[in-house]
Amino acid sequence: MASYLYDGQTKELLAFTESKDGVKRFLTFKTYTNSYEQAQEYINSKMEDKDYSK
């Protein structure tokens, strides 16, 4: 399973995680993470639907 996060305007890759055959890999740009779980949390937080109507 893999997750990718791209900048919507520049199409630049901001982060990715991958779990394959028990091996977890991750990479983030423009933020610091030191684990697969932190990288996945970062991606998930950026993908959350925000309610800007308030």
C-alpha positions, -999 to +999 in steps of 0.1 A: +000+000+000+013+035-008+001+070-001+013+101-020+008+138-013+013+163-041+010+201-041-022+209-061-007+239-078+028+229-086+023+191-088+054+188-066+056+156-044+054+166-008+054+132+009+049+095+004+047+063+024+049+027+012+044-006+030+053-036+010+063-071+021+066-059+057+090-031+048+079+005+055+094+034+036+086+071+039+099+104+027+086+139+034+097+173+020+092+207+037+084+190+071+103+168+095+092+133+102+112+105+117+089+075+113+065+059+088+036+066+112+044+103+114+047+106+077+013+089+073-003+112+099+011+142+080-004+130+047-037+122+064-038+156+081-033+174+048-060+153+031-087+160+058-118+179+047-117+213+063-148+232+072-140+268+062-176+280+064-172+289+101 
